[in-house]
Amino acid sequence: MKQFVSDKVHDQPIVDMVFEASQGAQRAISKDGAGKVVNGAFGAFFTDGGELLTFDSVYRTFDAIPDVDKARYAASISGAPEFKRGVKQWLFTDAGVELDAEVVATPGGTGALSSTVKNVLAPGEIVVHPDIGWGPYKTIARQHQIGIEHYTLFDGQRFNLDSFQDTCRRVMKRQGKLLVFVNDPCQNPTGYTLEEDEWDRMLEILETISSQGPVVLLLDIAYIDFTHLGMAYRRRFEKLKHLGENLLTVIAFSASKTMTAYGMRVGAQVIISNNEEGRRQFKNACENTCRGIWSTVNNGGMRAFGELSLDAELKAAYTEEKRIYLKLLKDRASRFTSEADAVGLPIYPYKEGFFITLRIDDADIKNALYERLMARNIFFVNVYGGLRIAICSIPTEKLDGLARKVKETLEEIESEQQS
Ligand SMILES: Cc1ncc(COP(=O)(O)O)c(C=O)c1O
């Protein structure tokens, strides 16, 4: 018998590990008070006072936008013109990078990821992801009836280039084309950032594979504004313009973290390729997706980002404000990592950004630790290969003693399992 839903859709209740852990934390806060709870579940930046961080430079710019501009549709399906110029200025021009790119506005980085998967692969084909990655990547693939192959993210303390190469080669051999996701810098959930030589080698690998068929590299840069490499990281983009004609890069830009504007739903696909016809075709496909799925993106949000990016004074105010919070994040990270080191709590190689992930290879131990910590009012997110700690949302003082507590709980579980 037919159902209301199509037999092609994914109709099971959504399991989102972040929202699950966050709800648990909220219940604990209602019961025991915020002071007694460590809420390391949610991937948004909170101040040490426990407030969601909102940059003044962003929200005063947004406030100054006339109501009629907030109310109207964007001037074009692919985004407000000043937004598109602003994205290129932000990512390339400010860093001295000259790069010819098309910009298509999307609802957040998520819109950019989803439209790319939809427009590169046909149902039944395969996308390549890191094994330790952002949970919704899977949901996005499923939305488009796309399968997944994983590369192993790490080899010891370094990016696993061999696994990246083998997985990409295998998928190219099987389907004659490749779409691969790389989330960098400040990777979610581990906080790793590729070294420049790893970045270069990754591009070389894809260049070689592209002799066998079209390759699309999806660079998910959701946390780019929180790398300590600053403009030096953006200068890596210069290398994208030397790639061959069988390669197309989509940079998935998100204003959510950049502007502390998660709910504004502003992002973009930034499309780069030396294959002009291929780039034009892909851009057309993405514009059709805009029109057919969400229409245009929040005009007020796009206008605010455009102004922030194109007005030197506003940008200077933003940069100064962000500097303070980058330092705060760094302080939080070093408190946790130095204590983790001292007590021998294993973590994946962390360099910077919103998250640190505990490394726990045994899934039973990991699940038991997740549950036991929740019972002790400590909330992390259960991810593949470990537990993600959102240091972006934990006030600095609550990080003192946290690694020790986690280590003691882990030892307790390990000794119970042995006896
Ligand atoms: C790795 C990664 N990519 C993309 C996104 C997309 O965010 P948004 O759709 O809010 O821009 C996020 C948000 O958490 C993320 O962590």
The ligand as a Gaussian input file, in Angstrom:
#p B3LYP/6-31G(d) Opt

LIG

0 1
 C       31.691000      21.705000       9.590000
 C       30.484000      22.516000       9.343000
 N       30.116000      22.764000       8.099000
 C       29.046000      23.507000       7.804000
 C       28.257000      24.026000       8.799000
 C       27.077000      24.808000       8.325000
 O       26.571000      25.770000       9.101000
 P       25.423000      26.757000       8.627000
 O       24.496000      26.008000       7.746000
 O       24.790000      27.222000       9.882000
 O       26.108000      27.851000       7.887000
 C       28.578000      23.778000      10.144000
 C       27.745000      24.263000      11.252000
 O       27.806000      23.843000      12.361000
 C       29.725000      23.012000      10.421000
 O       30.108000      22.740000      11.665000

